[in-house]
């Protein structure tokens, strides 16, 4: 009887231990994400702040992220200030529909996890010479 309990305990421990050993997911890899080069827009006023094309305007009074659409973004301006290197984050990939369908020459879109890191970095370094993908993005729980 005692042997069975010990055996059962060992089997249970062996089954659970791999679950405990899993590293946590980096918060820069959660949700749906795309990485883009887009033009900067906006007049630079409070009503029309300077921001990347497709970036949502700040919502006053609401501290919570929207339930749909783009819920977060992070960007770096290009060396000449005319473009933004931006990561957009959404809960649903449908939020990116208009961006993914944009065929203008000044909009370049990469899907995180699908496009190669080298391709993203090579394109972004055309706009920002010292671009580093490891120091780019937004962490969102």
ROMITOR-977181 format. One line per field, with one value per residue: x, z, y of N, C-alpha, C in turn; residue in three letters; residue number from 1. Coordinates in nm, 3 decimals. Layout:
# ROMITOR-977181
nX X_...
nZ Z_...
nY Y_...
caX X_...
caZ Z_...
caY Y_...
cX X_...
cZ Z_...
cY Y_...
r ala_...
k NUM_...
This chain:
# ROMITOR-977181
nX 0.083_0.189_0.389_0.242_0.132_0.363_0.453_0.239_0.261_0.512_0.454_0.259_0.411_0.600_0.433_0.338_0.563_0.684_0.505_0.542_0.795_0.789_0.886_0.780_0.566_0.698_0.594_0.603_0.527_0.263_-0.085_-0.215_0.008_0.158_0.427_0.536_0.630_0.532_0.399_0.446_0.183_-0.041_-0.084_0.054_-0.069_-0.275_-0.527_-0.472_-0.239_0.106_0.177_0.207_0.073_-0.238_-0.226_-0.417_-0.596_-0.524_-0.733_-0.921_-0.971_-1.030_-0.878_-0.848_-0.761_-0.899_-1.161_-1.169_-1.015_-0.706_-0.514_-0.281_0.031_0.369_0.633_0.914_1.062_1.172_1.506_1.496_1.256_1.018_0.888_0.745_0.851_0.678_0.501_0.201_-0.061_-0.320_-0.621_-0.764_-0.703_-0.845_-0.849_-0.636_-0.699_-0.736_-0.478_-0.323_-0.430_-0.351_-0.190_-0.004_0.313_0.460_0.395_0.481_0.444_0.490_0.436_0.445_0.617_0.570_0.707_1.054_1.306_1.545_1.460_1.282_1.453_1.642_1.480_1.385_1.623_1.677_1.541_1.600_1.908_2.042_1.869_1.728_1.580_1.547_1.520_1.277_0.926_0.617_0.520_0.251_0.015
nZ 0.000_0.086_-0.102_-0.336_-0.285_-0.278_-0.539_-0.681_-0.593_-0.705_-0.981_-1.008_-0.939_-1.145_-1.361_-1.315_-1.285_-1.538_-1.612_-1.420_-1.481_-1.709_-1.878_-1.818_-2.043_-2.244_-2.208_-2.428_-2.629_-2.627_-2.719_-3.041_-3.291_-3.503_-3.695_-3.820_-4.077_-4.101_-4.217_-4.026_-3.876_-3.805_-3.654_-3.437_-3.226_-2.926_-2.987_-3.219_-3.205_-3.285_-3.435_-3.521_-3.835_-3.830_-3.555_-3.261_-3.128_-2.811_-2.538_-2.331_-1.978_-1.955_-1.817_-1.889_-2.140_-2.471_-2.559_-2.811_-3.137_-3.187_-2.908_-2.791_-2.862_-2.968_-3.062_-3.259_-3.385_-3.720_-3.840_-3.985_-3.896_-4.038_-4.061_-3.879_-3.685_-3.586_-3.347_-3.339_-3.125_-3.068_-2.954_-3.126_-3.449_-3.655_-3.611_-3.745_-4.009_-4.195_-4.200_-4.295_-4.549_-4.672_-4.944_-5.005_-5.095_-4.888_-4.660_-4.479_-4.378_-4.131_-3.999_-3.673_-3.571_-3.807_-4.021_-4.108_-3.872_-3.964_-4.202_-4.107_-3.948_-4.141_-4.312_-4.132_-4.060_-4.275_-4.220_-3.958_-3.845_-3.627_-3.535_-3.314_-3.273_-3.039_-2.844_-2.880_-2.890_-2.716_-2.391_-2.283_-2.056
nY -0.119_0.123_0.152_0.194_0.445_0.601_0.562_0.676_0.942_1.007_0.985_1.184_1.410_1.407_1.455_1.713_1.879_1.968_2.168_2.363_2.443_2.597_2.891_3.229_3.414_3.668_3.998_4.155_3.997_3.928_3.937_4.053_4.167_4.410_4.544_4.845_5.085_5.405_5.721_6.025_6.207_6.483_6.805_6.891_7.009_7.035_6.937_6.797_6.603_6.534_6.233_5.878_5.768_5.605_5.567_5.572_5.853_6.005_5.911_6.103_6.106_5.838_5.570_5.310_5.068_5.055_4.822_4.714_4.742_4.923_4.880_4.959_5.125_5.173_5.387_5.500_5.788_5.846_5.913_6.154_6.254_6.243_6.002_5.722_5.451_5.192_4.991_4.832_4.724_4.494_4.333_4.180_4.060_4.178_4.448_4.552_4.563_4.785_4.888_4.674_4.652_4.882_5.016_5.208_5.352_5.462_5.325_5.052_4.723_4.476_4.155_4.051_3.767_3.638_3.760_3.783_3.860_3.982_4.102_4.296_4.455_4.542_4.697_4.894_5.018_5.173_5.399_5.471_5.482_5.354_5.153_4.913_4.615_4.470_4.662_4.775_4.824_4.749_4.661_4.480_4.376
caX 0.000_0.279_0.460_0.150_0.123_0.489_0.451_0.140_0.322_0.616_0.390_0.196_0.519_0.657_0.336_0.320_0.689_0.708_0.420_0.604_0.923_0.770_0.916_0.665_0.564_0.741_0.478_0.615_0.483_0.123_-0.182_-0.184_0.101_0.222_0.535_0.519_0.685_0.422_0.430_0.397_0.072_-0.082_-0.034_0.135_-0.150_-0.342_-0.638_-0.419_-0.097_0.195_0.169_0.214_-0.051_-0.313_-0.223_-0.538_-0.579_-0.539_-0.867_-0.916_-1.060_-1.042_-0.749_-0.847_-0.743_-1.024_-1.186_-1.145_-0.927_-0.568_-0.517_-0.155_0.132_0.496_0.701_1.033_1.064_1.285_1.613_1.454_1.133_0.901_0.825_0.744_0.870_0.575_0.440_0.061_-0.107_-0.466_-0.668_-0.823_-0.630_-0.931_-0.817_-0.530_-0.747_-0.708_-0.333_-0.276_-0.479_-0.293_-0.093_0.081_0.456_0.519_0.348_0.538_0.389_0.547_0.359_0.535_0.606_0.560_0.816_1.186_1.369_1.643_1.386_1.231_1.565_1.699_1.390_1.380_1.751_1.672_1.478_1.669_2.034_2.080_1.750_1.752_1.450_1.540_1.486_1.160_0.799_0.539_0.481_0.110_-0.033
caZ 0.000_0.096_-0.230_-0.432_-0.256_-0.322_-0.684_-0.723_-0.567_-0.805_-1.111_-1.003_-0.942_-1.280_-1.453_-1.286_-1.288_-1.661_-1.613_-1.334_-1.538_-1.826_-1.854_-1.846_-2.174_-2.246_-2.230_-2.562_-2.724_-2.605_-2.807_-3.184_-3.310_-3.631_-3.688_-3.944_-4.107_-4.148_-4.206_-3.909_-3.908_-3.694_-3.657_-3.318_-3.127_-2.829_-3.056_-3.327_-3.171_-3.381_-3.405_-3.640_-3.905_-3.771_-3.408_-3.206_-3.046_-2.667_-2.482_-2.204_-1.871_-1.945_-1.792_-1.940_-2.283_-2.538_-2.570_-2.948_-3.210_-3.141_-2.764_-2.750_-2.965_-2.931_-3.184_-3.262_-3.505_-3.809_-3.822_-4.040_-3.830_-4.127_-4.050_-3.748_-3.678_-3.484_-3.320_-3.298_-3.050_-3.061_-2.904_-3.240_-3.570_-3.742_-3.587_-3.837_-4.147_-4.281_-4.213_-4.381_-4.685_-4.724_-5.049_-5.035_-5.091_-4.763_-4.551_-4.486_-4.266_-4.099_-3.896_-3.573_-3.566_-3.943_-4.101_-4.051_-3.795_-4.048_-4.297_-4.032_-3.910_-4.262_-4.357_-4.033_-4.059_-4.382_-4.162_-3.833_-3.864_-3.512_-3.487_-3.248_-3.249_-2.900_-2.758_-2.945_-2.867_-2.598_-2.305_-2.247_-1.988
caY 0.000_0.238_0.159_0.254_0.588_0.660_0.559_0.776_1.071_1.028_1.007_1.316_1.509_1.406_1.514_1.855_1.954_2.044_2.287_2.462_2.482_2.681_3.032_3.315_3.478_3.808_4.083_4.214_3.896_3.896_4.002_4.058_4.278_4.435_4.643_4.922_5.217_5.489_5.864_6.099_6.297_6.570_6.943_6.918_7.082_6.947_6.872_6.716_6.581_6.467_6.090_5.793_5.738_5.492_5.566_5.632_5.973_5.975_5.925_6.176_6.063_5.693_5.509_5.173_5.051_5.020_4.679_4.672_4.832_4.927_4.905_5.020_5.135_5.235_5.424_5.582_5.870_5.823_6.011_6.282_6.296_6.236_5.871_5.657_5.307_5.174_4.861_4.843_4.608_4.481_4.203_4.110_4.099_4.259_4.589_4.591_4.546_4.901_4.902_4.565_4.674_5.006_4.984_5.323_5.324_5.509_5.240_4.917_4.647_4.345_4.086_3.994_3.622_3.584_3.814_3.758_3.968_4.051_4.185_4.410_4.543_4.603_4.803_5.001_5.091_5.272_5.518_5.502_5.412_5.271_5.083_4.783_4.551_4.425_4.776_4.834_4.758_4.786_4.548_4.496_4.254
cX 0.087_0.354_0.372_0.137_0.249_0.495_0.355_0.195_0.430_0.558_0.325_0.301_0.579_0.562_0.323_0.448_0.716_0.623_0.480_0.733_0.910_0.804_0.794_0.678_0.607_0.620_0.487_0.571_0.339_0.037_-0.140_-0.096_0.146_0.324_0.537_0.612_0.569_0.464_0.380_0.287_0.044_-0.012_0.055_0.062_-0.213_-0.456_-0.591_-0.271_-0.021_0.202_0.186_0.075_-0.109_-0.308_-0.350_-0.505_-0.595_-0.683_-0.859_-1.015_-1.072_-0.902_-0.736_-0.826_-0.877_-1.038_-1.160_-1.058_-0.785_-0.569_-0.389_-0.065_0.256_0.565_0.830_1.028_1.186_1.388_1.575_1.322_1.008_0.823_0.829_0.766_0.784_0.533_0.298_0.019_-0.259_-0.500_-0.719_-0.749_-0.714_-0.905_-0.712_-0.573_-0.708_-0.557_-0.280_-0.319_-0.422_-0.181_-0.003_0.228_0.520_0.468_0.403_0.499_0.456_0.462_0.456_0.510_0.595_0.675_0.949_1.241_1.465_1.574_1.335_1.345_1.627_1.611_1.391_1.510_1.765_1.620_1.547_1.795_2.067_1.960_1.788_1.616_1.436_1.500_1.361_1.036_0.733_0.502_0.339_0.061_-0.165
cZ 0.000_-0.036_-0.336_-0.410_-0.303_-0.474_-0.739_-0.704_-0.671_-0.943_-1.115_-1.010_-1.081_-1.380_-1.436_-1.306_-1.421_-1.670_-1.529_-1.393_-1.658_-1.794_-1.885_-1.984_-2.159_-2.283_-2.363_-2.670_-2.701_-2.704_-2.954_-3.208_-3.456_-3.612_-3.823_-3.954_-4.165_-4.139_-4.073_-3.958_-3.786_-3.700_-3.538_-3.214_-3.031_-2.895_-3.164_-3.303_-3.283_-3.340_-3.533_-3.704_-3.846_-3.619_-3.356_-3.125_-2.900_-2.621_-2.346_-2.104_-1.856_-1.930_-1.851_-2.091_-2.347_-2.554_-2.711_-3.017_-3.157_-2.994_-2.712_-2.872_-2.905_-3.061_-3.157_-3.391_-3.589_-3.788_-3.877_-3.982_-3.915_-4.114_-3.906_-3.769_-3.560_-3.470_-3.270_-3.232_-3.045_-3.004_-3.018_-3.366_-3.668_-3.724_-3.684_-3.983_-4.236_-4.301_-4.311_-4.526_-4.748_-4.822_-5.085_-5.018_-4.960_-4.640_-4.573_-4.361_-4.255_-3.988_-3.801_-3.565_-3.703_-4.030_-4.029_-3.983_-3.882_-4.147_-4.229_-4.001_-4.031_-4.312_-4.260_-4.030_-4.177_-4.329_-4.034_-3.828_-3.750_-3.452_-3.431_-3.210_-3.105_-2.805_-2.808_-2.907_-2.740_-2.523_-2.257_-2.181_-2.044
cY 0.125_0.259_0.226_0.404_0.661_0.667_0.663_0.917_1.103_1.057_1.146_1.427_1.518_1.471_1.665_1.936_2.024_2.171_2.399_2.516_2.574_2.826_3.117_3.379_3.624_3.894_4.158_4.116_3.852_3.973_3.991_4.180_4.286_4.546_4.713_5.041_5.294_5.635_5.920_6.193_6.385_6.704_6.975_7.001_6.983_6.871_6.775_6.690_6.512_6.321_6.009_5.779_5.610_5.485_5.633_5.758_5.936_6.001_5.991_6.118_5.913_5.633_5.370_5.173_5.015_4.869_4.626_4.775_4.823_4.966_4.968_5.033_5.200_5.271_5.499_5.661_5.834_5.933_6.149_6.333_6.287_6.105_5.821_5.508_5.265_5.028_4.888_4.713_4.609_4.344_4.115_4.154_4.182_4.409_4.641_4.590_4.663_4.920_4.797_4.583_4.800_4.972_5.102_5.285_5.365_5.434_5.099_4.842_4.511_4.284_4.017_3.844_3.559_3.632_3.795_3.883_4.050_4.145_4.312_4.507_4.611_4.717_4.921_5.082_5.186_5.405_5.565_5.416_5.315_5.195_4.947_4.723_4.503_4.538_4.847_4.756_4.805_4.658_4.573_4.368_4.205
r unk_unk_unk_unk_unk_unk_unk_unk_unk_unk_unk_unk_unk_unk_unk_unk_unk_unk_unk_unk_unk_unk_unk_unk_unk_unk_unk_unk_unk_unk_unk_unk_unk_unk_unk_unk_unk_unk_unk_unk_unk_unk_unk_unk_unk_unk_unk_unk_unk_unk_unk_unk_unk_unk_unk_unk_unk_unk_unk_unk_unk_unk_unk_unk_unk_unk_unk_unk_unk_unk_unk_unk_unk_unk_unk_unk_unk_unk_unk_unk_unk_unk_unk_unk_unk_unk_unk_unk_unk_unk_unk_unk_unk_unk_unk_unk_unk_unk_unk_unk_unk_unk_unk_unk_unk_unk_unk_unk_unk_unk_unk_unk_unk_unk_unk_unk_unk_unk_unk_unk_unk_unk_unk_unk_unk_unk_unk_unk_unk_unk_unk_unk_unk_unk_unk_unk_unk_unk_unk_unk_unk
k 1_2_3_4_5_6_7_8_9_10_11_12_13_14_15_16_17_18_19_20_21_22_23_24_25_26_27_28_29_30_31_32_33_34_35_36_37_38_39_40_41_42_43_44_45_46_47_48_49_50_51_52_53_54_55_56_57_58_59_60_61_62_63_64_65_66_67_68_69_70_71_72_73_74_75_76_77_78_79_80_81_82_83_84_85_86_87_88_89_90_91_92_93_94_95_96_97_98_99_100_101_102_103_104_105_106_107_108_109_110_111_112_113_114_115_116_117_118_119_120_121_122_123_124_125_126_127_128_129_130_131_132_133_134_135_136_137_138_139_140_141
